């Protein structure tokens, strides 16, 4: 089962390798995690969590990657192309305008970090 935690905060999860080593998600507890064969994440506060279909998980991953890498145009294009329901593509230049607007937001986010 693939689960996505939607309201993560530091200290709410523990990463455990099969070697018995642990580390909290903020890196303050436990020892080294050198090349474990398998890892398990224990959620201490499940908060808002859901399971995603493989295609939805891929869409979310691709979107987060684009934002993390500062590519707001790609993020905007992905959102329009992969949306179940959207109207941007029915307006001439709508997809490009949406992608450019999201690019501005992503640039601002990265400038403030």
matplotlib code that plots the C-alpha trace (Angstrom):
import matplotlib.pyplot as plt

x = [0.0, 1.4, 0.4, 1.0, 1.1, -0.4, 0.5, 4.1, 6.1, 9.5, 9.6, 6.5, 8.2, 11.0, 13.0, 14.2, 16.5, 16.6, 20.0, 18.2, 19.4, 16.9, 16.7, 13.9, 12.8, 14.5, 17.8, 18.2, 18.0, 19.8, 22.9, 24.1, 22.0, 24.7, 23.3, 20.5, 18.9, 15.3, 13.8, 10.5, 8.9, 6.9, 4.4, 4.0, 1.2, -0.7, -2.7, -4.1, -3.0, -4.4, -3.6, -2.9, -3.3, 0.1, -0.8, -1.8, 1.4, 3.5, 1.6, 2.3, 5.9, 6.5, 4.8, 6.8, 10.0, 9.3, 8.6, 11.6, 13.8, 12.4, 10.7, 7.3, 6.5, 6.8, 4.7, 2.0, 2.0, 1.8, -1.1, -3.1, -2.1, -2.8, -5.9, -9.1, -11.1, -9.6, -10.5, -7.1, -6.5, -9.8, -8.7, -6.0, -2.8, -4.5, -2.1, 0.9, -0.5, -1.3, 2.2, 3.8, 1.8, 2.8, 6.4, 6.2, 4.9, 7.7, 10.4, 9.1, 9.1, 12.7, 13.8, 12.4, 14.2]
y = [0.0, 3.4, 6.1, 9.8, 11.9, 15.3, 17.4, 16.4, 18.2, 17.5, 14.8, 13.0, 10.1, 7.6, 6.0, 2.5, 0.2, -3.5, -3.2, -1.8, 1.8, 4.6, 8.3, 10.7, 12.6, 15.7, 13.8, 14.3, 10.8, 7.5, 6.6, 6.3, 4.7, 3.4, 1.4, -0.5, -3.2, -2.0, 0.9, 1.4, 4.8, 4.8, 7.6, 8.8, 11.2, 10.0, 13.3, 13.6, 10.6, 8.8, 6.0, 6.9, 5.0, 4.5, 7.1, 9.7, 8.9, 9.5, 12.7, 14.0, 13.0, 14.7, 17.9, 18.0, 17.3, 20.2, 22.6, 21.5, 22.0, 25.4, 24.6, 26.2, 26.2, 22.4, 22.1, 24.2, 22.2, 18.9, 20.2, 21.1, 18.0, 15.6, 17.2, 15.2, 18.4, 21.6, 24.6, 26.2, 24.2, 25.4, 29.0, 30.1, 30.5, 29.4, 26.6, 28.8, 31.6, 29.2, 27.7, 31.1, 32.2, 29.1, 29.7, 33.1, 31.6, 28.9, 31.5, 33.6, 30.6, 29.7, 33.4, 33.4, 30.2]
z = [0.0, -1.0, 1.5, 1.3, 4.4, 3.6, 6.7, 7.6, 10.3, 11.9, 14.4, 13.2, 11.6, 12.2, 9.5, 10.4, 8.5, 8.9, 10.7, 13.7, 13.2, 13.4, 12.7, 13.1, 10.1, 11.4, 11.7, 15.5, 16.8, 16.1, 14.2, 10.6, 7.9, 5.7, 2.8, 4.5, 2.4, 3.3, 5.1, 6.9, 7.8, 11.0, 11.2, 14.7, 13.8, 10.7, 10.5, 7.1, 5.0, 2.0, -0.4, -4.0, -7.3, -9.0, -11.7, -9.1, -7.1, -10.3, -11.0, -7.5, -7.7, -11.1, -9.8, -6.6, -8.6, -11.0, -8.1, -6.1, -9.2, -9.7, -13.0, -12.5, -16.2, -16.3, -13.1, -14.7, -17.9, -15.9, -13.9, -17.1, -19.1, -16.3, -14.7, -14.9, -15.5, -16.8, -19.0, -19.7, -22.8, -24.3, -24.2, -26.8, -24.9, -21.6, -20.9, -21.4, -19.3, -16.5, -16.7, -16.7, -13.7, -11.8, -12.8, -11.2, -8.0, -7.9, -8.6, -5.7, -3.5, -4.3, -3.9, -0.3, 0.8]

ax = plt.figure().add_subplot(projection="3d")
ax.plot(x, y, z, "-o")
ax.set_aspect("equal")
plt.show()
